[in-house]
Amino acid sequence: NKKANSGRYCYPGLLVNENLDSVVMDSIWLGELLSPIAEWQARYGIASNRIIIEEFGCNRTVCGAAEYLSAIVDVSNRNGWHWAFYSYREDTWDGMDYELGTRPPGWEYWKAVERGERPALPRIENPIWDVFERAFSERHK
């Protein structure tokens, strides 16, 4: 959550919770966080292609967004799980439109929206969208 984060946290990095406990958020932490899924899968003999990590994401403007998204994709792919990120070209909020990079669209865009126009968003090549482009191209080799 971008508002709760308020620029305090970055992935990978240190997270301090309300109890002042600290956790290093990194790919190891994320793997451990998702390990109960693999344990449940093994316990009940569930095939990997029956598991989906869906609607994961983060605000594209937070520090470490590309690294975080890449880590989730990597853990999912290593386990053979399906995955689906949120969101592809969200139509009412640009915070998770990963094709926009890390910068807001700017006031000119929002002024045009207020006038009832539907201006094109400035979709650009960027490290966040590259995470998904790489994953898509690797799956189709």
PyMOL commands that set and color helices and strands:
alter all, ss='L'
color gray80, all
select helices_A, chain A and resi 2-5+27-44+48-50+65-79+98-100+107-114+127-139
alter helices_A, ss='H'
color red, helices_A
select strands_A, chain A and resi 13-16+22-25+52-56+82-85
alter strands_A, ss='S'
color yellow, strands_A
deselect
rebuild
show_as cartoon
